[in-house]
Amino acid sequence: MGRKRKGRDISGWLVVDKPAGMTSTSVVNKVRWAFDAKKAGHAGTLDPDATGVLAVALGEATKTVPFITDALKAYTFTVRLGQATNTDDAEGEVIASSDLRPSDEEIKAALGQFVGDIMQVPPKFSAVKIDGQRAYKLARDGEDVEIAARPLWVEELVMVDREDEDHVTLEMTCGKGGYVRSIARDLGAALGCHGHVRELRRIWSGPFDAADGLTIEQIDEMAKQPELDTHLRPLEQGLEELTEVKATPDGAARLRNGNPGMVIAHDVEYGEECWASYEGEAVAVGIFKAGELHPNRVFVKAG
């Protein structure tokens, strides 16, 4: 028999405004400890030096993490022009430099090639797996890492500030799997001057906004107190990208047992992925077929 995990059966989302210098895993561990929760996870890793929204799921909300991971996200970041680093950010060693500095007009003109469906090569110092090993581990061991390009949807990339000739601040909205460091690196290459990320902040992720996030200091102050629970958002917020259908009483009972259940739906297409609710609570996520939801994720009833 497996060892029973200790902690509270508590479910929901906590929006954290992650500070620089802390890993995403460390934030999750802090939140789990503060709530004394059995289970926790996050939706989308941020680099240790990056700041901004890190959405942490507790309990049953962890089943909705993929929908936040797949949602659009927005970043603001500053590119240091004139230098390339081996990590594509300010933590790495400078491996190339240039005295060339593009004008504002040249930068704006170059941004267009990074909008829409693009192919992006992740940084060599990233968590991408190569033959079962993390790329950053191979890179740290001095191996010449070759990473295949992968598709990325970039909805918007705009210039918002030019601090000085060496720095430009951009804002990007993109889909799943985007590496801001790669955008900075490739923009510098396109401009012929090199570039890397100096500062990075995720300002929103799906339905979650950094402006609404708790700081680590606030979490520490409220840890294991009822006040912290008031900041927990319902797991249903992780399902906002999906269509909601209403389960009938019998349908809800069947869905909670992992069986197809009857739902009331309007303007829902056959084969569409939806989530079913009953009396205001999420019951299941699944595929809609002829008046029934066929579940692939079932939520344990609160309480």
C-alpha positions as CSV (number, residue, x, y, z in Angstrom):
1,M,0.0,0.0,0.0
2,G,1.3,3.4,-1.0
3,R,2.2,6.0,1.7
4,K,-0.6,8.5,2.3
5,R,0.4,12.0,1.5
6,K,0.0,14.4,4.5
7,G,-1.7,17.7,4.3
8,R,-5.0,19.4,3.6
9,D,-7.5,18.4,0.9
10,I,-7.7,22.0,-0.5
11,S,-8.3,22.9,-4.1
12,G,-7.9,26.1,-6.1
13,W,-5.5,28.5,-7.7
14,L,-3.1,31.0,-6.1
15,V,-1.7,33.7,-8.2
16,V,1.9,34.5,-7.1
17,D,4.0,37.5,-8.2
18,K,7.3,35.6,-8.4
19,P,10.4,37.5,-7.3
20,A,13.7,37.3,-9.1
21,G,16.2,34.8,-7.8
22,M,13.7,32.1,-7.0
23,T,12.9,29.0,-9.0
24,S,9.3,28.1,-10.0
25,T,9.6,24.9,-8.0
26,S,10.6,26.8,-4.9
27,V,7.5,29.0,-5.2
28,V,5.3,25.9,-5.5
29,N,6.9,24.4,-2.4
30,K,6.4,27.6,-0.5
31,V,2.7,27.7,-1.5
32,R,2.2,24.1,-0.6
33,W,3.8,24.6,2.8
34,A,1.8,27.8,3.5
35,F,-1.5,26.1,2.8
36,D,-0.4,22.8,4.3
37,A,-1.7,21.3,1.0
38,K,-1.4,17.7,-0.1
39,K,-0.8,18.5,-3.8
40,A,0.5,21.5,-5.8
41,G,1.9,22.4,-9.2
42,H,2.4,25.4,-11.4
43,A,1.3,26.3,-14.9
44,G,4.4,27.4,-16.9
45,T,7.9,27.7,-15.6
46,L,9.6,31.0,-15.2
47,D,13.4,31.3,-15.2
48,P,14.9,32.0,-11.8
49,D,15.7,35.6,-12.6
50,A,12.3,36.3,-14.2
51,T,9.5,37.9,-12.2
52,G,5.7,38.0,-12.6
53,V,2.7,35.8,-12.6
54,L,3.2,32.2,-11.6
55,A,-0.2,30.5,-11.2
56,V,0.0,27.7,-8.6
57,A,-2.6,25.0,-8.6
58,L,-3.6,23.1,-5.4
59,G,-5.4,19.8,-5.1
60,E,-8.0,19.2,-7.8
61,A,-7.0,22.4,-9.7
62,T,-3.8,20.6,-10.8
63,K,-6.0,18.8,-13.2
64,T,-6.7,22.1,-15.0
65,V,-3.0,23.0,-15.3
66,P,-2.8,22.0,-19.0
67,F,-5.4,24.5,-20.0
68,I,-3.5,27.4,-18.4
69,T,-0.2,26.1,-19.9
70,D,-1.8,26.1,-23.3
71,A,-3.3,29.6,-22.9
72,L,-1.9,32.8,-24.2
73,K,0.7,34.6,-22.0
74,A,2.1,38.1,-22.1
75,Y,5.7,39.2,-21.2
76,T,7.5,42.5,-21.0
77,F,11.3,42.3,-21.3
78,T,14.3,44.4,-21.9
79,V,16.9,43.3,-24.5
80,R,20.5,44.3,-24.1
81,L,21.7,45.1,-27.6
82,G,25.3,44.6,-28.7
83,Q,26.1,41.5,-26.7
84,A,25.3,37.8,-27.1
85,T,25.7,35.4,-24.1
86,N,25.9,31.6,-23.9
87,T,22.6,31.6,-21.9
88,D,20.8,34.3,-23.9
89,D,20.3,36.3,-20.7
90,A,22.4,38.4,-18.3
91,E,23.6,35.5,-16.2
92,G,25.7,34.0,-19.0
93,E,29.1,34.8,-20.4
94,V,29.4,37.2,-23.3
95,I,30.4,35.2,-26.4
96,A,30.0,37.9,-29.0
97,S,29.7,41.7,-29.1
98,S,29.2,44.5,-31.6
99,D,29.4,48.3,-31.7
100,L,26.4,48.5,-34.1
101,R,23.2,49.9,-32.6
102,P,20.0,49.9,-34.7
103,S,17.6,52.8,-34.7
104,D,14.1,52.6,-33.3
105,E,12.7,52.3,-36.8
106,E,15.0,49.4,-37.6
107,I,14.0,47.6,-34.5
108,K,10.3,48.1,-35.1
109,A,10.7,46.9,-38.7
110,A,12.5,43.7,-37.6
111,L,9.8,42.7,-35.1
112,G,7.4,41.7,-37.8
113,Q,9.4,38.5,-38.6
114,F,8.7,37.2,-35.1
115,V,4.9,37.6,-35.2
116,G,2.5,34.8,-36.3
117,D,3.5,31.2,-36.7
118,I,7.3,31.1,-36.3
119,M,9.9,28.4,-35.7
120,Q,12.0,29.0,-32.6
121,V,15.1,27.2,-31.3
122,P,15.1,27.1,-27.5
123,P,18.1,28.3,-25.6
124,K,20.9,25.8,-25.0
125,F,20.5,26.5,-21.3
126,S,16.9,25.4,-21.1
127,A,14.9,22.5,-19.7
128,V,14.3,21.0,-23.1
129,K,15.2,17.3,-23.2
130,I,17.8,15.8,-25.6
131,D,18.0,12.1,-25.5
132,G,16.5,12.0,-22.1
133,Q,18.7,14.7,-20.6
134,R,18.0,18.4,-19.9
135,A,19.8,20.7,-22.4
136,Y,21.1,22.9,-19.6
137,K,22.9,20.0,-17.9
138,L,24.6,19.0,-21.2
139,A,25.5,22.7,-21.8
140,R,27.0,23.0,-18.3
141,D,29.1,19.9,-19.0
142,G,30.5,21.7,-22.1
143,E,28.7,19.6,-24.7
144,D,27.8,21.3,-28.0
145,V,24.0,21.1,-27.7
146,E,21.9,21.0,-30.9
147,I,18.3,21.7,-30.3
148,A,15.7,21.4,-33.0
149,A,13.5,24.3,-33.9
150,R,9.9,24.1,-32.7
151,P,6.7,26.0,-33.7
152,L,5.5,29.0,-31.7
153,W,2.5,31.3,-32.1
154,V,3.3,34.9,-31.4
155,E,0.2,37.0,-31.3
156,E,1.9,40.4,-30.8
157,L,5.4,41.7,-30.3
158,V,5.8,45.5,-29.9
159,M,8.4,48.0,-28.8
160,V,7.3,49.9,-25.7
161,D,10.5,51.8,-24.6
162,R,14.0,52.6,-25.6
163,E,15.9,53.3,-22.4
164,D,19.1,54.1,-24.2
165,E,21.0,53.0,-27.3
166,D,22.0,49.7,-25.6
167,H,18.5,48.7,-24.3
168,V,15.0,48.2,-25.8
169,T,11.9,47.1,-23.9
170,L,9.4,44.9,-25.7
171,E,6.1,43.3,-24.9
172,M,5.1,40.0,-26.4
173,T,1.9,37.9,-26.3
174,C,2.5,34.3,-27.3
175,G,1.2,30.7,-27.0
176,K,2.6,27.7,-25.3
177,G,6.3,27.0,-25.2
178,G,7.7,30.4,-26.0
179,Y,11.2,31.3,-24.9
180,V,11.7,35.1,-24.5
181,R,15.4,34.6,-24.4
182,S,15.3,33.1,-27.9
183,I,13.4,36.1,-29.2
184,A,16.0,38.4,-27.8
185,R,18.8,36.3,-29.2
186,D,17.2,36.1,-32.7
187,L,16.2,39.7,-32.8
188,G,19.8,40.7,-32.1
189,A,21.0,38.4,-34.9
190,A,18.4,39.8,-37.3
191,L,19.6,43.4,-36.5
192,G,23.2,42.3,-36.9
193,C,24.2,43.6,-33.4
194,H,23.6,40.6,-31.1
195,G,21.3,40.7,-28.1
196,H,20.2,39.0,-24.8
197,V,17.5,39.4,-22.2
198,R,18.4,41.7,-19.3
199,E,15.1,41.7,-17.5
200,L,11.9,39.6,-18.0
201,R,8.5,39.8,-16.4
202,R,5.3,37.8,-17.2
203,I,2.5,40.2,-16.8
204,W,-0.4,37.8,-17.4
205,S,-1.0,34.1,-18.1
206,G,-4.5,33.0,-19.3
207,P,-7.0,34.4,-16.8
208,F,-4.3,35.3,-14.2
209,D,-2.7,38.7,-13.8
210,A,0.6,39.5,-12.0
211,A,-1.1,42.7,-10.6
212,D,-3.4,40.4,-8.6
213,G,-0.6,38.1,-7.4
214,L,0.6,37.7,-3.8
215,T,4.3,38.3,-3.0
216,I,6.4,35.7,-1.3
217,E,6.5,38.1,1.8
218,Q,2.7,38.2,1.9
219,I,2.5,34.4,1.6
220,D,4.9,34.1,4.5
221,E,2.9,36.5,6.7
222,M,-0.4,34.7,6.1
223,A,1.1,31.1,6.1
224,K,-1.2,28.5,7.7
225,Q,-3.8,31.1,8.7
226,P,-7.4,31.3,7.5
227,E,-6.7,34.7,5.8
228,L,-4.6,33.0,3.2
229,D,-7.5,30.7,2.1
230,T,-9.4,33.9,1.1
231,H,-6.9,34.5,-1.7
232,L,-7.5,31.1,-3.2
233,R,-9.3,31.2,-6.6
234,P,-11.8,28.5,-7.6
235,L,-10.4,25.7,-9.8
236,E,-13.0,26.6,-12.4
237,Q,-10.9,29.7,-13.4
238,G,-8.5,27.2,-14.9
239,L,-11.2,26.1,-17.3
240,E,-12.2,29.5,-18.7
241,E,-10.9,28.7,-22.2
242,L,-13.3,25.8,-22.5
243,T,-17.1,25.9,-23.0
244,E,-19.2,25.1,-19.9
245,V,-22.1,22.7,-20.1
246,K,-24.5,21.9,-17.3
247,A,-24.7,18.4,-15.9
248,T,-28.1,16.9,-14.9
249,P,-28.2,15.4,-11.4
250,D,-27.9,11.9,-12.8
251,G,-25.3,13.0,-15.3
252,A,-23.2,14.6,-12.5
253,A,-23.3,11.4,-10.5
254,R,-22.2,9.3,-13.6
255,L,-19.5,11.8,-14.5
256,R,-18.0,11.7,-11.0
257,N,-17.6,8.0,-11.4
258,G,-15.8,8.4,-14.7
259,N,-18.7,7.4,-16.9
260,P,-20.4,9.4,-19.7
261,G,-23.1,11.6,-18.3
262,M,-26.0,13.7,-19.7
263,V,-25.4,17.4,-19.9
264,I,-27.4,20.4,-21.1
265,A,-25.5,22.3,-23.8
266,H,-26.2,25.0,-26.3
267,D,-24.1,25.8,-29.4
268,V,-21.6,23.0,-28.6
269,E,-20.2,21.0,-31.5
270,Y,-20.0,17.2,-31.5
271,G,-16.4,16.3,-30.4
272,E,-15.7,19.6,-28.7
273,E,-13.8,19.5,-25.4
274,C,-15.9,21.0,-22.6
275,W,-16.2,21.1,-18.9
276,A,-19.4,20.2,-17.0
277,S,-20.6,21.9,-13.9
278,Y,-23.3,20.9,-11.3
279,E,-24.6,23.3,-8.6
280,G,-21.7,25.7,-9.4
281,E,-18.9,23.2,-9.1
282,A,-16.7,21.6,-11.8
283,V,-17.6,17.9,-12.3
284,A,-15.5,16.8,-15.2
285,V,-13.7,17.8,-18.4
286,G,-14.4,15.7,-21.5
287,I,-15.6,15.4,-25.1
288,F,-19.2,16.3,-25.9
289,K,-21.1,13.6,-27.9
290,A,-24.8,13.5,-28.6
291,G,-26.0,15.1,-25.3
292,E,-23.4,13.4,-23.1
293,L,-20.0,14.4,-21.9
294,H,-17.4,11.6,-22.1
295,P,-14.9,12.5,-19.3
296,N,-11.2,12.5,-19.4
297,R,-10.7,14.4,-16.2
298,V,-13.0,14.0,-13.2
299,F,-13.0,16.3,-10.1
300,V,-13.5,15.1,-6.6
301,K,-16.4,16.9,-5.0
302,A,-15.3,19.5,-2.5
303,G,-15.8,18.6,1.1
